[in-house]
Amino acid sequence: MVQKIGIESKENYQPFELTINRGSTIVLQFDQDIWNLEEAQQLAKVWQDAYPNNPIMVTFKGMEIKGVLNGKFL
């Protein structure tokens, strides 16, 4: 299923189109020099409302995800 979502940034407005599968995680990255925490939270909610069957992960510019460990914690 293809859904369109447009976000107007403070810099430039460029609509875009994504193809997102059910259950795929959507990763949003915010530049804290452009977006404050409240704006980032509001935009994450917009995405969650638009894609209720997809987890939303928020990161910030300069934050790097090194990997994921799968397993049980004892």
Steps between C-alpha positions, in 0.01 A plus 500: 500500500634843412415792720614856455600727782645846466684680777582866466841570644629835610755486218335379179171339421534187290218246500613141470351156462583186698408138460476351848414140581283413799719441803807675361663743742507861385810684621478880526815704559475859621766770493477673837631821340179509295237313706443531873390203710133601503490532120673162462243340732212655306639380166561151638133493607391608150698209354361256759146612420567468125661155536333329799633156398862610503725571797659846493858549620636850558868589494682830498779624275827383649340192656620176345347158548787253512293184485240283664564203727237230486466271796370467850614703795541296816 
